[in-house]
Amino acid sequence: MNPIIRHKGVCDPHIHIFEGKAYLYATHDNYRPQSNSFQMTQWGIWSSTDLIQWTCERILLPEDFYCGKMDQCWAVDAAYRDGTYYWYFSTGDWGVGVGRSDSPAGPFTDALGGPLVDHATEPAGIPKWDPCVFQDDDGSAYLI
């Protein structure tokens, strides 16, 4: 059982404080008992002002982005820069896309219409997934 979002499988969460509120960005596993496996068909954003009570702000679906409907909605992260919120999402081992919004809870629109990085991005041939955004004190930002 997930200790933060009860009765809901949230995986690979990242929590950020934006506008004085905690936002949790995560994927969601759907268990498939017939094959003893999982499929991930959506991402979610939850918020909390006290880190105890959480509200589902938005469910994000892959079909609303360049990747289209799929069951490989892997880890996500978010960042803020120059008045815009960015949401980074993993499409399995195919790559990482990015959405943008005026709000940390979205709605997010596809920022590029394709992946930000994928298997062809240098170093080529190495899968790119489960993004983490690091913003340095000097203003530099990195996708890890």
Secondary structure, DSSP 8 states (H G I E B T S, - for coil): --SSSTTS--EEEEEEEETTEEEEEEE--EEETTTTEEEB--EEEEEESSSSS-EEEEEE-GGGSTT-S-SBEEEEEEEEETTEEEEEEEEGGGEEEEEEESSTT---EESSSS-SEETTSSSTTS---S--EEE-TTS-EEE-
